[in-house]
Amino acid sequence: MSVALRVSDLKASVATEDILRGVDLEVPFGEIHAIMGPNGSGKSTLSHVLTGHSAYEVEGSAQLGDEEILSLEIDERSRLGLLHGFQYPTEVPGIRLGAFLKEAAEERGIDADEVERRIEESVDRFGMRPFLDRSLNTDLSGGEKKRSEIFQMVVLAPKVAILDEIDSGLDIDAVRQVAEAVEAMRRPDVAVLMITHYARILRYLSPDRIHVMLEGRVVESGGPELAEELETGGYDAVRERLGIETVKKDQPDIPAASEFFTETPFDR
């Protein structure tokens, strides 16, 4: 099976702070992979670097198929087939979802009749028919916004879909619905990289591979047993088993609460 996304020794920093410290990762076509890690481990930074955020100093390699993408602009990466599902989808008043999809598809060179066929084929499966003539993401619930993101990706048919914490801020019913939507993306010509720090979404879908990210690196990859370990022991259990120490970042000295009071507030 050919590799859709290959990341090699990827490093990223902002100013003097190292965030990604040598990420190695492969996601084949036809597979759904999950990256799990605590807050601050570099998961979202990885998605931002891959999709072209300009805030980072970047070293290493990231290939979409056979194309090196780190030197490309955001729109060039998108046209090659890389799409990003956001943790907090943006509301765009006045731009209807259906019109947005047709224009985005035109930019990607998809025939108008074909995009109409794809919309009609998928709109009911993702529950998006009531929203086609409404402004993009406006007044939608968290779960509806996430389903809309996935619906857009299915219509636009990327080679690689990156879902950044697609389950964040959702109640249990919405998590299940979003998980089913992610599973519906599974196709032999699409690779999905799903970023999360909760194991709960994995109860409702079956990723082919789980990667654990700590301190800016992918430290372990495996199957469902990794999610089970994280569910029972948390990330500290993985750190302890692998002998990984937490990287301490420089923090400003914060006075104790008592030091904010230089005088007694009242006389005894």
N, C-alpha and C positions, 0 to 999 in steps of 0.2 A: 504494500500500500504506500503510495507516494506521500511525502510530507508537505502539508500546506503551509505551516509556519515553523521556521527553525530559528531559534534564538541561541546565540553563542557568546559566552563571556560578556554579557551586556552589563554595562556600568552606567550609572547616571548620578549626577550630583547637582545640587543647587548651592551656589556660592562655595562655601568650604565644607558643606555637609554631604557626605556620601549616603545615597539612599539605596541604589541598586549596586551590589558588590560582586557582580559576576554571575548573572542569571543564565542558565543553560536549560533549554526547553524545546521539545518537538511535539507538534500536534499534527497527526496525519489527517488527510481528507477522510470524511465519513465518520469522524469520531467527535465526541463531546468530552472535553477535559475540564476539570475543576481545579482552580488554584485556591487553596485555603491558607489563611494566616491571620494572626491578630492584627489589630489596628497598629499602623506604623511599621508593618513588615515590608512594605514596598509594593503591595499588590496593585493599588490604583496608579502608582507611579509607573509601573510596568505598562499598564494600558495606555497611559498618557504618552509615554515615550514611543510605544509602537505606533500610535496614531498621529504622532507628529507635534506634540505640544512643544512650544519653543522655549519654555522656561528652564530646560535642563541642558547641562553639558553631558554629552553622551559618547561612550566608547563601546566598541564591540561590533557585533553583527546581528542583523535581523533580516531574514529572507522570507518573502511571500512567494511560494513556489521556488523558482530559480532567480527571482529578482531581489537584489539588495535594496531595502527600503529606507534605511536611516538617513540617507542623503536627499530623499524626495520630500516635496511639499505635501501638505495634508491632502489636497485635492488629487494629487498624483497617486498617493497611496490608496485613496478611495476608489479611483478609477481602475486600479489594479485588482480591486476586490476585497479591500479591508474596510470593515464597518464597525463602529463603536456604539454599543448600547449604553447609555449614560446612567449613572447612579441616580441623578436627579434630572430627568428629562425637562427640557426647556419649554415653557409655554410660548406659543407664537400667535398672538391674537390677529385675526384677519386672514390667516393663511389656512385654508381648509386642508384636512388630512388627505383627501383624495387628490386634490390639485397638487399638493406638495409631492405626493408619491409619483404622479405622472411627470412632473418636472424633473425630479431626481432621477427617474428612470430614463428620461430623454438624455440627461447629462451623461448617463452611463451607457448610452447607445442601445437601449432596449426599445424595440419597436412598439409603437403605440397600441397596436392590437394585442401584442403579447402582454403588455403591462395590464391592459384591461382584463385579459384572461386570468392573469395571476391574481389580480385583486379579487375577481369574482370567485376564484377557486379557494381563496384563503380567508375572505372577509368574515364569513360566518363561523369558521373554525376558531377564530380568535375573538369573536364577539365584537367586531369593529364596525359592522354595518351602520349602527346608529351614529357613528362618529365621523363618517366619511365627509359629510357636509358641514362639520363643525370645525372651529379653529383648532389647530394642532395643539393637543395636550391641555387646552384651556378648560378648567373646571372638571377635569378628570380626577378620579381617585388615584391613589398610588398604584394599585394593582392594574387599573385601566391604562395608566401611562406606560407601565412596564409591558403589558400585553401589546400596546400600540407600537412600542419600539420593536418588539419581536415580529409583529405583523409586517412592519416596514421592511425589516431585514429579509423576511421570507419573500416578499414581492421583489425586492432589489437583488436578491440572490448573490450575496457576497461569496468569495472564496473562504474568507476567514471572518467570523463574527466574534467580537470581544464584548462580553457582557460584564460590565463593572458593577458588582454588588446589586445584581438585578433583583435580589430578594430583600434588600434593606427597607425598613420602615413598613413592611407589609404584615397584615394579620395572617393567621394560619390558613384561612380559606384562600386568600390572595396568593400566598406562597405556593399552595397546591396548584392553583390555576396557572401561575407563571411557570412553574416546573413543567406542567403539561405542555405549555406553549414552547418551552425550550426543547423538550423532547420532540415536538412536532417539527423542529428545524432539522432534525437528523436526515441527511441526504448524503449520497456517496461523493458528491462534488463540493461539499461544504464542511469546514471544520469550525467547531465552536469552542472558545476558551471562556469559561465562566468563572468569574472571580467572586469569592464570598468568604466570610469568616464564620458563618454559621453552618452547622451540619444539617439543619432541619430541612433545607430544600432538597438534600440528597435522599430524603425518605420518599420523594415523589418522582424521582428520575434516576436513571442509571448511567452515570458517566463512565466512559471507558477507562479513564485514568484520573487519579487524584494526585495533585502535587502540593506538598506542604512548603510554604514560604516563611522563612524566619530570617530576620536581620539582613534583608536585602538579597537573599539567595534562595533557590529551590533546594531544600536540604534532603528531601525524600519524595519518592514517587511510588505509587502502588495502587491497590484496588480498594474495595469497600472497607477492608479492615482498618485502613488509615482513618476513615471517617468515624468508625466505631471507637477507635482509640481516642480521637479528639473529643468525641461525645462523652466519654467516661473520665478521661484524665486531663483534658485540655491540652494546650500547647506546651505547658510546663512538663507534661509527661514525655512529649517528644524531645524537648530540650534535654531532659535528664537522660533519656535512653541513648541519645546521640552524643551526649557530652558537649552541648552547645551552651555557651554562656551568653547572657543578654548583653548586647552592646549598650553601654551607658553613654548617653549624649550629654554634652555640656549643658547645664541648666543654671540660670542665675540664682544666686543665693536669695532665698525668700525668708524674711524674718519670721520668727514664731509669732503667733497671734498676740501673745502677751506684750510683745515689743511695740505694738501699735499704740499702746496706752502708756504714756509717759508719766501720767499722774493718776492718783486714785480719783474716781469720779465723784466721790463724796466723802465727807469726814465721818469717822465713826463716832 
